[in-house]
């Protein structure tokens, strides 16, 4: 919108570089161009402001495919007014000389023209296309058809409108149909996920089996080595027992031989001692056989006295003394005889 300033009954208009201004004064064109700035009187001026910049028009409309499925088409058309004079002559771009606001809605008219034209060509394409093909290749075909249709539309050049670009953002079916179409893909994805899960589980089970086999093999090897160790220990114990037995046998034989030698020596000594004692006893007996009885009695008394216990005191009663003297008296005559 142009910037209008009031000064003493005059109006000053200042437009942007993207706005084409047409100023008619008393039916004649006084100013014509973009980015103008001039003074005018509101009572005698007729102003038109035509935007010449590129403008984006977003549109969304419904269509039906060949298999009678409703879809929503989202598209964007970029356009600009290439001939402001034609546009101002065909559409109402006039502005209020006091406020600078448009008196009509020219851009809405252009939007309606472009939307209906694009919708017409879109419906024509989708009406002969099944839903599956429309969802796969419909964006490109609709874009090409709409661009060609807008380029061939005679009203646009006559109105001074140039289409710069056409973009089809999306073609989407109804929510229920979209969910139904997604179901096979989701099922396939789920099947792939399940298959991956099963494969992962199978790999895990195989790894666990391998680990279990390795552990079992380790246990078997450990048991085998323990068996070898037990056998080796038994062999060592048996060998040690045999060596101890052999050593004990040698020791016993040596001890027996020593004992035999000692016994023989003791027997020989005892035999010699016995012989010596016998000879001594025989000599003793021969000596005593040659001695007188009185001497033998004296020797016996002496030997008896040697073997008697020690007597500190001796008490003789008259009876004992009398009997002893009687015996001595009897012995003395016999001895004398």
C-alpha positions as CSV (number, residue, x, y, z in Angstrom):
1,X,0.0,0.0,0.0
2,X,1.3,3.4,-1.0
3,X,2.3,5.9,1.7
4,X,0.0,9.1,1.3
5,X,0.7,12.3,3.2
6,X,-1.6,15.3,3.5
7,X,-0.3,18.9,3.1
8,X,-2.6,22.0,2.8
9,X,-5.2,20.3,0.6
10,X,-2.6,18.4,-1.4
11,X,-1.7,14.7,-1.2
12,X,1.8,13.3,-1.6
13,X,2.1,9.7,-2.7
14,X,5.2,7.6,-2.2
15,X,5.2,4.0,-3.5
16,X,7.5,1.0,-3.1
17,X,9.7,-0.2,-5.9
18,X,7.6,-3.3,-6.2
19,X,4.3,-1.4,-6.8
20,X,3.4,0.1,-10.2
21,X,1.5,3.3,-9.9
22,X,-0.8,4.7,-12.6
23,X,-2.1,8.3,-12.0
24,X,-4.8,9.6,-14.2
25,X,-5.6,13.3,-13.9
26,X,-8.9,14.4,-15.6
27,X,-8.8,11.3,-17.7
28,X,-5.3,11.6,-18.8
29,X,-2.3,9.5,-17.7
30,X,-0.1,11.8,-15.6
31,X,2.2,9.3,-13.9
32,X,2.9,5.7,-14.8
33,X,5.7,3.6,-13.2
34,X,7.1,1.8,-10.2
35,X,8.4,3.5,-7.1
36,X,7.0,6.9,-8.0
37,X,6.6,9.8,-5.7
38,X,4.5,12.9,-6.6
39,X,1.9,15.4,-5.4
40,X,-1.7,15.4,-6.5
41,X,-5.1,16.6,-5.6
42,X,-7.5,13.9,-4.4
43,X,-10.6,15.4,-6.2
44,X,-9.0,15.2,-9.6
45,X,-6.8,12.1,-9.3
46,X,-7.5,8.5,-10.2
47,X,-4.9,6.1,-8.8
48,X,-4.1,2.5,-9.4
49,X,-1.5,0.4,-7.6
50,X,-0.5,-2.8,-9.2
51,X,2.1,-5.0,-7.4
52,X,4.8,-6.3,-9.8
53,X,6.7,-8.5,-7.4
54,X,6.5,-12.3,-7.4
55,X,3.7,-13.6,-5.2
56,X,3.1,-17.0,-3.8
57,X,-0.4,-18.5,-4.0
58,X,-1.0,-21.6,-1.8
59,X,-4.0,-23.7,-2.8
60,X,-5.6,-26.9,-1.6
61,X,-8.6,-28.6,-3.2
62,X,-10.2,-32.0,-3.4
63,X,-10.2,-34.3,-6.4
64,X,-11.4,-37.8,-7.2
65,X,-9.3,-40.6,-8.8
66,X,-10.3,-43.1,-11.4
67,X,-11.2,-45.6,-8.7
68,X,-13.5,-43.0,-7.0
69,X,-11.2,-42.2,-4.1
70,X,-11.1,-38.7,-2.7
71,X,-7.7,-37.1,-2.5
72,X,-6.5,-33.7,-1.3
73,X,-4.1,-31.8,-3.5
74,X,-1.7,-29.2,-2.0
75,X,0.0,-26.9,-4.5
76,X,1.7,-23.5,-4.7
77,X,1.7,-21.2,-7.8
78,X,4.2,-18.4,-8.1
79,X,3.1,-15.6,-10.4
80,X,3.7,-11.9,-11.1
81,X,1.9,-9.1,-13.0
82,X,4.1,-8.6,-16.0
83,X,1.8,-6.0,-17.7
84,X,0.5,-3.6,-15.1
85,X,-1.5,-1.5,-17.7
86,X,-3.4,-4.6,-18.8
87,X,-3.9,-5.7,-15.3
88,X,-5.2,-2.3,-14.2
89,X,-7.5,-2.2,-17.2
90,X,-8.9,-5.7,-16.6
91,X,-9.0,-5.7,-12.8
92,X,-9.9,-3.1,-10.2
93,X,-6.5,-2.0,-8.7
94,X,-7.8,1.5,-7.9
95,X,-6.8,2.9,-4.5
96,X,-8.4,5.5,-2.3
97,X,-6.6,8.8,-3.0
98,X,-6.9,9.8,0.7
99,X,-5.9,6.5,2.4
100,X,-4.1,4.5,-0.4
101,X,-6.2,1.4,0.3
102,X,-7.5,-0.7,-2.6
103,X,-11.2,-0.1,-3.3
104,X,-11.7,-3.8,-4.4
105,X,-9.9,-7.1,-4.0
106,X,-7.9,-7.7,-7.2
107,X,-5.5,-10.2,-5.7
108,X,-8.4,-12.4,-4.5
109,X,-9.7,-12.3,-8.1
110,X,-6.3,-13.4,-9.4
111,X,-6.1,-16.1,-6.7
112,X,-9.6,-17.4,-7.7
113,X,-8.6,-17.4,-11.4
114,X,-5.4,-19.3,-10.8
115,X,-6.9,-21.8,-8.3
116,X,-9.9,-22.7,-10.5
117,X,-7.7,-23.1,-13.5
118,X,-5.2,-25.3,-11.6
119,X,-8.0,-27.3,-10.1
120,X,-9.6,-27.9,-13.4
121,X,-6.4,-29.4,-14.9
122,X,-5.7,-31.4,-11.7
123,X,-9.2,-32.9,-11.8
124,X,-8.7,-33.8,-15.4
125,X,-5.5,-35.7,-14.7
126,X,-6.6,-37.4,-11.5
127,X,-9.9,-38.5,-12.9
128,X,-8.1,-40.9,-15.3
129,X,-5.5,-42.0,-12.7
130,X,-6.0,-44.8,-10.1
131,X,-5.3,-43.9,-6.5
132,X,-2.1,-46.0,-6.3
133,X,-0.6,-44.4,-9.4
134,X,-1.7,-41.0,-8.3
135,X,0.1,-41.4,-5.0
136,X,3.2,-42.7,-6.7
137,X,3.5,-40.6,-9.8
138,X,0.7,-38.1,-9.4
139,X,2.7,-35.2,-8.1
140,X,4.9,-35.0,-11.2
141,X,2.0,-35.5,-13.7
142,X,-0.2,-33.0,-11.9
143,X,2.6,-30.4,-11.8
144,X,3.3,-30.8,-15.5
145,X,-0.4,-30.7,-16.4
146,X,-1.1,-27.6,-14.2
147,X,2.0,-25.7,-15.5
148,X,1.0,-26.5,-19.1
149,X,-2.6,-25.6,-18.5
150,X,-1.8,-22.2,-16.9
151,X,0.7,-21.4,-19.7
152,X,-2.1,-22.1,-22.3
153,X,-4.8,-20.2,-20.4
154,X,-5.7,-17.2,-22.6
155,X,-7.1,-15.1,-19.7
156,X,-3.8,-14.9,-17.9
157,X,-1.8,-13.1,-20.6
158,X,-4.9,-10.9,-21.4
159,X,-4.9,-9.9,-17.7
160,X,-1.2,-9.3,-17.7
161,X,-0.4,-12.2,-15.4
162,X,2.6,-14.4,-15.9
163,X,3.0,-17.8,-14.1
164,X,6.6,-18.2,-12.8
165,X,6.5,-21.7,-11.2
166,X,4.1,-24.4,-10.2
167,X,4.8,-26.7,-7.3
168,X,2.6,-29.6,-6.1
169,X,3.4,-30.3,-2.5
170,X,1.4,-33.4,-1.8
171,X,-1.5,-35.6,-2.9
172,X,-3.0,-37.3,0.1
173,X,-6.0,-39.6,0.3
174,X,-8.5,-39.7,3.1
175,X,-7.3,-40.7,6.6
176,X,-9.0,-44.1,6.6
177,X,-7.8,-44.9,3.1
178,X,-4.3,-43.7,4.0
179,X,-4.2,-46.0,7.0
180,X,-5.4,-48.9,4.9
181,X,-2.7,-48.2,2.3
182,X,-0.1,-48.0,5.0
183,X,-1.2,-51.4,6.5
184,X,0.6,-53.7,4.0
185,X,3.8,-51.7,4.2
186,X,3.6,-51.6,8.0
187,X,2.9,-55.4,8.0
188,X,5.9,-55.9,5.8
189,X,8.0,-53.7,8.0
190,X,6.8,-55.6,11.0
191,X,7.6,-58.9,9.3
192,X,11.0,-57.7,8.5
193,X,11.4,-56.6,12.1
194,X,10.2,-59.9,13.4
195,X,12.5,-61.7,11.0
196,X,15.4,-59.6,12.2
197,X,14.3,-60.3,15.8
198,X,14.1,-64.1,15.1
199,X,17.5,-64.0,13.4
200,X,19.0,-62.1,16.3
201,X,17.5,-64.6,18.7
202,X,18.8,-67.5,16.6
203,X,22.2,-65.9,16.6
204,X,22.0,-65.4,20.3
205,X,20.9,-69.1,20.8
206,X,23.7,-70.3,18.5
207,X,26.2,-68.2,20.5
208,X,24.8,-69.5,23.8
209,X,25.1,-73.1,22.4
210,X,28.7,-72.4,21.3
211,X,29.5,-71.0,24.8
212,X,27.8,-74.0,26.5
213,X,29.7,-76.4,24.2
214,X,32.9,-74.6,25.0
215,X,32.2,-74.8,28.7
216,X,31.3,-78.5,28.5
217,X,34.5,-79.1,26.5
218,X,36.4,-77.2,29.2
219,X,34.8,-79.2,31.9
220,X,35.5,-82.5,30.1
221,X,39.1,-81.5,29.6
222,X,39.3,-80.5,33.2
223,X,37.8,-83.8,34.3
224,X,40.3,-85.7,32.1
225,X,43.2,-83.8,33.5
226,X,41.9,-84.4,37.0
227,X,41.7,-88.1,36.2
228,X,45.3,-88.0,35.0
229,X,46.2,-86.2,38.1
230,X,44.5,-88.8,40.3
231,X,46.2,-91.6,38.3
232,X,49.6,-89.8,38.6
233,X,49.0,-89.3,42.3
234,X,48.1,-93.0,42.8
235,X,51.2,-94.0,40.8
236,X,53.3,-91.7,42.9
237,X,51.8,-93.0,46.1
238,X,52.2,-96.7,45.0
239,X,55.7,-96.0,44.0
240,X,56.4,-94.3,47.3
241,X,54.8,-97.2,49.2
242,X,56.9,-99.7,47.2
243,X,60.0,-97.7,47.9
244,X,59.1,-97.4,51.6
245,X,58.4,-101.2,51.6
246,X,61.7,-101.9,49.9
247,X,63.5,-99.6,52.3
248,X,61.7,-101.3,55.3
249,X,62.6,-104.7,53.9
250,X,66.2,-103.7,53.6
251,X,66.1,-102.2,57.1
252,X,64.4,-105.3,58.5
253,X,66.9,-107.6,56.8
254,X,69.7,-105.5,58.2
255,X,68.1,-105.5,61.6
256,X,67.5,-109.2,61.5
257,X,71.1,-109.8,60.4
258,X,72.3,-107.6,63.2
259,X,70.0,-109.4,65.7
260,X,71.3,-112.8,64.5
261,X,74.8,-111.6,64.9
262,X,74.1,-110.2,68.3
263,X,72.3,-113.4,69.3
264,X,75.2,-115.5,68.1
265,X,77.6,-113.3,69.9
266,X,75.5,-113.4,73.1
267,X,75.1,-117.2,72.8
268,X,78.8,-117.6,72.3
269,X,79.4,-115.3,75.3
270,X,76.9,-117.2,77.4
271,X,78.4,-120.5,76.4
272,X,81.9,-119.3,77.3
273,X,80.5,-117.7,80.5
274,X,78.7,-121.0,81.3
275,X,81.8,-123.0,80.6
276,X,83.8,-120.7,82.8
277,X,81.2,-120.9,85.6
278,X,81.1,-124.6,85.3
279,X,84.8,-124.9,85.6
280,X,84.8,-122.4,88.4
281,X,82.0,-124.3,90.2
282,X,83.8,-127.6,89.6
283,X,86.9,-126.2,91.0
284,X,85.0,-124.7,93.9
285,X,83.3,-128.0,94.6
286,X,86.7,-129.9,94.4
287,X,88.2,-127.4,96.8
288,X,85.3,-127.8,99.3
289,X,85.4,-131.6,98.9
290,X,88.9,-131.6,100.2
291,X,88.3,-129.3,103.2
292,X,87.3,-130.5,106.6
293,X,83.6,-130.2,107.7
294,X,84.4,-127.8,110.5
295,X,85.9,-125.5,108.0
296,X,82.9,-125.8,105.8
297,X,80.7,-125.0,108.8
298,X,82.8,-122.0,109.5
299,X,82.6,-120.8,106.0
300,X,78.9,-121.3,106.0
301,X,78.5,-119.3,109.1
302,X,80.7,-116.6,107.6
303,X,78.7,-116.6,104.4
304,X,75.5,-116.5,106.5
305,X,76.7,-113.7,108.5
306,X,77.5,-111.8,105.4
307,X,74.0,-112.2,104.1
308,X,72.2,-111.5,107.4
309,X,70.6,-108.1,107.9
310,X,72.3,-105.6,110.2
311,X,71.5,-106.2,113.9
312,X,71.9,-103.2,116.1
313,X,71.0,-104.9,119.4
314,X,70.4,-108.5,120.5
315,X,68.4,-109.7,123.5
316,X,69.0,-113.2,124.9
317,X,66.5,-114.6,127.2
318,X,67.5,-117.3,129.7
319,X,65.5,-119.9,127.8
320,X,67.2,-119.2,124.6
321,X,70.6,-119.1,126.2
322,X,70.0,-122.4,128.0
323,X,68.9,-124.1,124.9
324,X,71.9,-122.7,123.0
325,X,74.4,-123.9,125.7
326,X,72.8,-127.3,125.7
327,X,73.3,-127.6,122.0
328,X,76.8,-126.4,122.2
329,X,77.5,-128.9,125.0
330,X,76.2,-131.7,122.9
331,X,78.2,-130.6,119.8
332,X,81.5,-130.2,121.6
333,X,82.0,-133.9,122.6
334,X,81.0,-135.0,119.2
335,X,83.4,-132.7,117.8
336,X,86.1,-133.9,120.0
337,X,85.4,-137.5,119.1
